[in-house]
Amino acid sequence: MKDPGDGSIHQAATLTVLHYAGNGLWSYEEDAYNPLNFLAMVHEYTKRCQALGTISEDALAFAKNMNWQLD
């Protein structure tokens, strides 16, 4: 995630598998991650952005749709 303005790091682990098909082409991509870990990270990130005054309108709308308290 982008630095919210205080240098803090917000990240979640993912695994990406790319299968090469040859001739400069990829056959497929698989991504694996834990959605609950990702959601928790996004929640903490939006709370931090709100506290710093750097939250975007999109992030604010997402938090509202998720019924998250940001203060």
Sequence and secondary structure as in RCSB ss.txt:
>XXXX:A:sequence
MKDPGDGSIHQAATLTVLHYAGNGLWSYEEDAYNPLNFLAMVHEYTKRCQALGTISEDALAFAKNMNWQLD
>XXXX:A:secstr
    SSS      EEEEEEEEETTEEEEEEEEE HHHHHHHHHHHHHHHHHHT   HHHHHHHHHTT    
